[in-house]
Amino acid sequence: MISNHIFQTSFEDLPTEIFLEIFAFLPLRELVKAFSGLNSYIDLIIESMTDIKHVVTYNDVNAIILLQLRPTQIGHLVIVHAEKVDFTSLINLRSLKLNFGTCAQFDSIRPKYFPILEILHIYDMLCSSSKDNSRPIIDLLEVILSNGFPQLRVCTAIRIGTLSFSKRWKGSPSLHSLCLGMKTEHDQEQLRSACPNLRRFVNGRRSSIDLPKGDEEWKTTTSLMTLIEATIRIIDNPSDNHYFIHPERAVEYRNNRQTYYKKALNSMLIYGRPRY
């Protein structure tokens, strides 16, 4: 006899693993806004997460409050022009991007606060003088390039000036990708020797890696395809060719898209998958 009962499955009946997969794509603000407070089961799942993405721009009060309320849950952080942010309580931070940080913020990037940091991107500084600029950078690089962050594999330091190799840099075997402005070829070779496992090195002295400011397509995103599509649109737009570090790549792209895709994706895999 066929039963007339219809079994309905509700949203809450999904296994925890599915929720974690879904929530992993959402930044903290969207996660809290969309799902927090629905019921105790989902709240417990959110509370258990320790690898959430978060963005703070221009001293956004709500974003700062969220950071303060959930410090141990943030694994990936982007800070842009937000000098009021203290992020030293984020002990589970694995990825940090700091754009226009203060001297105090640069001084706070230390292993005692971020023992499992894997990816670090720093751009520009908000300091009152060039003398103020140099000290935090020199101190931070000494920590980075002396294996202070034993899990750090990707480091980018752009628009912070050019540097000579320091004998105080003891080496960092964990680094796989590094962008840093070195003054001479000899300095660069010494740096490579100190970091024997480098797969990718970009000398910031010779390459301008600035992204077009104000372009909506370059906002932070969790979608790899969005990044690729935005890159392709810029390549295909002749009026924007001045953004390219190497104009010959545009020619290579037009002549052989498949080769370009493979090189671009291989570079991304080495450099680090987009996480914000």
URSULMO-V610133 format. One record per pair of residues at least 24 apart in sequence whose ideal C-beta (glycine too) atoms are under 7 Angstrom apart, sorted by the first residue. I is the first residue (numbers start at 0). J is the second residue. Records with the same first field share a line. If there is no record, write none. Layout:
I = J ; J
This chain:
11 = 38 ; 40
15 = 44
18 = 44
19 = 44
22 = 48
24 = 221
26 = 52 ; 53 ; 54
27 = 51 ; 52 ; 53 ; 65 ; 69 ; 73
28 = 62 ; 65
31 = 65
48 = 72
49 = 74 ; 91
50 = 74 ; 93
52 = 274 ; 275
54 = 219 ; 275
55 = 81 ; 84
56 = 80 ; 81
57 = 81
58 = 83
75 = 274 ; 275
77 = 219 ; 275
82 = 125
87 = 112
91 = 115
92 = 116
93 = 117 ; 118
94 = 118 ; 274
95 = 119
96 = 120 ; 275
97 = 121
98 = 122 ; 123
99 = 123 ; 125
100 = 124 ; 125
101 = 125
102 = 126 ; 131 ; 135
105 = 135 ; 136 ; 139
106 = 135
108 = 139
109 = 142
110 = 142 ; 147 ; 148
115 = 150
116 = 148 ; 150 ; 151
117 = 150 ; 151 ; 152
118 = 153 ; 271 ; 274
119 = 151 ; 154
120 = 155
121 = 155 ; 156 ; 159
122 = 157 ; 158
123 = 158
124 = 159
141 = 165 ; 167 ; 168
143 = 171
144 = 168 ; 170 ; 171 ; 193
145 = 169 ; 171
146 = 170 ; 171 ; 172 ; 173
149 = 173
152 = 176
153 = 270 ; 271
156 = 203
157 = 203 ; 208
161 = 204
164 = 189 ; 190
168 = 193
170 = 194
172 = 196
175 = 269
176 = 269 ; 270 ; 271
178 = 203 ; 208
179 = 203
180 = 204
198 = 269
199 = 269 ; 270
206 = 244
207 = 244
208 = 244
211 = 242
219 = 275
223 = 273
226 = 273
